[in-house]
Amino acid sequence: MNSYYIIPFQRIETDHICCSLRINKQHGFFLIDTGASNSCIAKIKQEHYQLVAQEEPTEAAGAGAEKLEAQKMKKAFWQDSKGTPLGAFPVMLLDLESINNTLAKQGAPGIDGIIGADLLTEMKALIDYDKMELRLQL
């Protein structure tokens, strides 16, 4: 039988699902996006989350037409909101200002980052919409 970390999530005003997590022991609010290939943190939060660059910035592609500058960071230590360790995973640094502006226009809270398919796949994630839980395999 598989054991899972249970991470409660909520639907925000835009119907996106988000959860609270810690990165390098700092609390944050993250959008869960199965379509995002990489987990990322807002560029303006690099210092807050004590993220260290691993590579120079590169151009990244998003679902929209605009070009994005992304920068790979060294692995960050992820925890649930209570401090239970989830593991060390790489993150990308990305400018999320336009996403947060769009969320704000719709009355939704801003996000610190996005949990993408990289982490969701590695942790064999299950999303239970009925119970509003993200389950990550131990």
C-alpha positions as CSV (number, residue, x, y, z in Angstrom):
1,M,0.0,0.0,0.0
2,N,1.3,3.4,-1.0
3,S,1.6,6.2,1.6
4,Y,0.9,9.8,0.6
5,Y,1.5,13.3,2.0
6,I,-1.9,15.0,2.0
7,I,-1.7,18.7,0.9
8,P,-5.1,20.4,1.2
9,F,-5.8,22.8,-1.7
10,Q,-8.4,25.4,-2.4
11,R,-10.1,26.8,-5.5
12,I,-9.5,30.5,-5.9
13,E,-11.8,33.0,-7.7
14,T,-10.4,32.0,-11.1
15,D,-11.2,28.3,-10.5
16,H,-7.4,27.5,-10.3
17,I,-6.3,25.2,-7.5
18,C,-3.7,26.5,-5.1
19,C,-2.1,25.3,-1.9
20,S,0.2,26.5,0.8
21,L,3.7,25.0,1.0
22,R,7.2,26.0,2.3
23,I,10.3,26.3,0.2
24,N,13.5,26.5,2.1
25,K,11.4,26.9,5.3
26,Q,9.6,30.0,3.9
27,H,5.8,29.9,3.6
28,G,4.2,30.5,0.2
29,F,1.1,30.1,-1.9
30,F,1.4,28.0,-5.0
31,L,-0.8,27.3,-8.1
32,I,-1.0,23.6,-9.0
33,D,-0.6,23.4,-12.8
34,T,-0.4,19.9,-14.4
35,G,0.2,21.6,-17.7
36,A,3.3,23.5,-16.6
37,S,6.4,21.4,-17.4
38,N,8.5,22.9,-14.6
39,S,7.8,24.1,-11.1
40,C,8.8,27.7,-10.7
41,I,9.1,30.6,-8.2
42,A,8.3,34.2,-8.9
43,K,11.5,36.1,-9.8
44,I,10.8,38.7,-7.2
45,K,10.8,36.0,-4.5
46,Q,14.3,34.7,-5.2
47,E,15.8,36.3,-2.0
48,H,12.8,35.4,0.1
49,Y,13.2,31.7,-0.7
50,Q,17.0,31.9,-0.6
51,L,17.3,30.4,-4.1
52,V,20.7,30.1,-5.7
53,A,21.2,30.2,-9.5
54,Q,22.5,27.0,-11.1
55,E,22.5,28.4,-14.7
56,E,22.3,31.7,-16.6
57,P,18.8,32.9,-17.6
58,T,17.4,31.3,-20.8
59,E,14.3,31.9,-22.9
60,A,11.3,29.8,-21.9
61,A,8.0,29.1,-23.7
62,G,4.7,29.4,-22.1
63,A,1.1,28.8,-23.3
64,G,0.8,32.4,-24.4
65,A,2.6,34.2,-27.2
66,E,5.0,36.2,-25.0
67,K,8.6,35.1,-24.5
68,L,9.6,34.4,-20.9
69,E,13.1,34.5,-19.3
70,A,13.6,31.6,-17.0
71,Q,16.6,30.7,-14.8
72,K,17.3,27.3,-13.3
73,M,17.9,27.3,-9.6
74,K,19.7,24.8,-7.5
75,K,17.4,22.3,-5.7
76,A,15.2,23.8,-3.1
77,F,13.9,22.1,0.0
78,W,10.1,21.6,-0.1
79,Q,7.9,21.1,2.9
80,D,4.1,21.1,3.5
81,S,2.6,24.0,5.3
82,K,3.2,22.3,8.7
83,G,6.9,21.7,8.0
84,T,6.8,18.0,7.0
85,P,9.7,17.4,4.5
86,L,8.7,16.6,0.9
87,G,12.2,16.5,-0.6
88,A,14.6,18.6,-2.6
89,F,13.5,19.6,-6.1
90,P,14.8,21.9,-8.7
91,V,12.8,25.1,-9.5
92,M,12.9,27.7,-12.2
93,L,12.9,31.4,-11.5
94,L,10.3,33.1,-13.7
95,D,8.6,36.5,-13.8
96,L,5.1,35.9,-12.6
97,E,4.0,39.5,-12.6
98,S,1.6,39.2,-15.5
99,I,0.0,36.1,-14.0
100,N,-0.4,37.9,-10.6
101,N,-1.8,41.0,-12.3
102,T,-4.4,38.9,-14.1
103,L,-5.3,37.1,-10.9
104,A,-5.6,40.4,-9.0
105,K,-8.0,41.8,-11.7
106,Q,-10.2,38.8,-11.1
107,G,-10.2,39.2,-7.3
108,A,-7.9,36.2,-6.7
109,P,-4.9,36.2,-4.4
110,G,-1.4,36.4,-5.9
111,I,0.9,33.3,-6.1
112,D,4.5,32.8,-5.1
113,G,5.0,30.1,-7.7
114,I,3.7,27.2,-9.6
115,I,3.9,23.5,-8.8
116,G,4.4,21.9,-12.2
117,A,4.4,18.5,-13.8
118,D,8.1,17.8,-12.9
119,L,7.4,17.7,-9.2
120,L,3.9,16.2,-9.7
121,T,5.2,13.4,-11.8
122,E,8.2,12.6,-9.6
123,M,6.0,12.4,-6.5
124,K,3.3,10.4,-8.3
125,A,0.7,13.1,-7.5
126,L,-3.0,12.4,-7.2
127,I,-5.4,15.3,-7.3
128,D,-8.7,14.6,-5.4
129,Y,-11.1,17.3,-6.3
130,D,-13.9,15.8,-4.1
131,K,-11.7,16.0,-1.0
132,M,-9.8,19.1,-2.2
133,E,-6.4,17.3,-1.6
134,L,-3.2,16.9,-3.4
135,R,-1.6,13.6,-2.6
136,L,2.1,13.2,-3.0
137,Q,3.7,9.7,-2.7
138,L,6.2,9.2,0.1
